[in-house]
Amino acid sequence: MTIKAAYASCLFALLTGLSVAAHAETTASQPDIHQVLSISEESGGALCGIVNSHLTYLDSEGQRHVLDYRKFSSNCLEGS
């Protein structure tokens, strides 16, 4: 999966509200993402399926946050 595809997956999850739980102490419905630091997913073996993913970012004030969400594994083959 390219970084653009991973970033698009994150934005899709954020915009549609799919199992998104921000670990920020805020009441805002959408996180204030100024800079993405990393995107990672838990390895679930070689199987295709839903995995836990983590987006680490800085907000507009420079504070670091981690956003947890669920997505299809990067191990899934396109068109399968």
N, C-alpha and C positions, 0 to 999 in steps of 0.2 A: 504494500500500500504506500503510495506516495504521500509526502507531507501535505500536499494540497487536498488529497482525498481524505486524509485523517482530519484535517482542519474543517473540511466541508461536513464530515460526519459530526464533529463537535458542534458546529453551528446549527446543523439540522436538529440535533438533540436539544440544544438550547432554545431554539425558536419554537419547536413543537412541544416542549415540556415533557419529553419522554424520560421518565425515571431520573430526573435531575435533582440532586441534593447538594447544595453548596455548603461548604464548611466555613462560610463567612458569617460573621455576626452582623447580619444586615436584614432589613425587611424588604429590600428591593426585589421585585419579581424577576428582573434580569440582572445578571452579574455585570459589574463594571470592568470589562476586560480591556486593558490598555496594551499589554504585551504578553504573548504566549511564551512561557519558558519551556514547557515540555508537555508531550502527550504520550501516555503509556497505557498498556493494557495488561491485565493479568494473564499469564500463559495458562491455557487450559489443555495443553497437549496439542496434538495435531488435528483435533476435531474441529469442525465448523460449528459454530453456535454463538449464543449470546455470552459475552464476557464483561467483567467489570473493567472500566477504563477510568483514567485520571487525567485531568487537564490542570496543569500548574500554571498560574498566570499572575501578573502584577496588575493591580487596579490603577486608576488615574492618580492616586496618591502614593504609589510605589509600594503598597502593602502586598505581600505574597498570599495567595489563596490557592486551595485545591478544590476542584470541582469533580465530583464522582458521578459517573453516569454508566449506562449499560449500552452496548452496541454489538453488532455482529463481529466476530473474530476476524482478524486480518488473515487467518489461515483459510478462510472460505474462498474458493475459486469462483471467479466471475463466470456467470453463465451455467453454473452447475445446479 
